[in-house]
Amino acid sequence: MYLKTMLASHVKQKGYYLIPKIKLLDKYQRWRKVAEVFKISQEAKQRLNWIIYYHKHAERNATLTARYFGISRKTFHKWFKLFDENNLHTLKLLEDSSKAQTISDRKRLPKKRSKG
């Protein structure tokens, strides 16, 4: 019995075993932690905030979410369709491909000739 009173608050005893008490994060906190670990861009983190707000506060209402963040519903739906909760890199895939596309488009454009 004396041992039981000396246990730390984060450990419980079950028979002879000491079992740590583990508090799991909710789904949205886990997404934010994963985003930190993977060091995704600020833009991708903002998109993650849109999706968390959509699920948690706007009661799955895209119009309220778009209005709250000052974006169009079309933009929200585009990113929401791409979002995969098991792969947060999907929040930046379109961003990377659109940047790559504009760079390749610039290379294809003919250079302007200077008059002279």
DASULDA-V890513 format. One record per pair of residues at least 24 apart in sequence whose C-alpha atoms are under 8 Angstrom apart, sorted by the first residue. I is the first residue (numbers start at 1). J is the second residue. D is the distance in whole Angstrom. If there is no record, write none. Layout:
i=I j=J d=D
i=I j=J d=D
//
This chain:
i=28 j=52 d=6
i=31 j=85 d=8
i=31 j=88 d=8
i=34 j=88 d=8
i=35 j=88 d=7
i=40 j=89 d=7
i=40 j=92 d=8
i=41 j=92 d=8
i=43 j=92 d=8
i=44 j=91 d=5
i=44 j=92 d=6
i=47 j=79 d=7
i=47 j=91 d=7
i=48 j=91 d=7
i=50 j=76 d=8
i=51 j=80 d=7
//
